[in-house]
């Protein structure tokens, strides 16, 4: 399974950094970044595939985004379902990068 990170600002790079440090193989990560200079920087730093367009990378995708009035409770239940998700989320928050 490929994990795609769309838009790699501060939060996206924190997520990317946590995945790489956590042992996710670079071949399983896809970064979507439209700015060429930023794309080159991320490819060099994390050794991941960077594409300007997610669909252009030839991947089928499913986008999963909780929304609405109850998104926070839903998000918390998903974290509680799998302790590894919670640990990853907390490590990402505590990361300095």
Secondary structure, DSSP 8 states (H G I E B T S, - for coil): --EEEES-SHHHHHHHHHHHHTT--GGGEEEE---HHHHHHHHHHH--EEES-TGGGT---------STTHHHHHHHHHHH-HHHHHHHHHHHH---
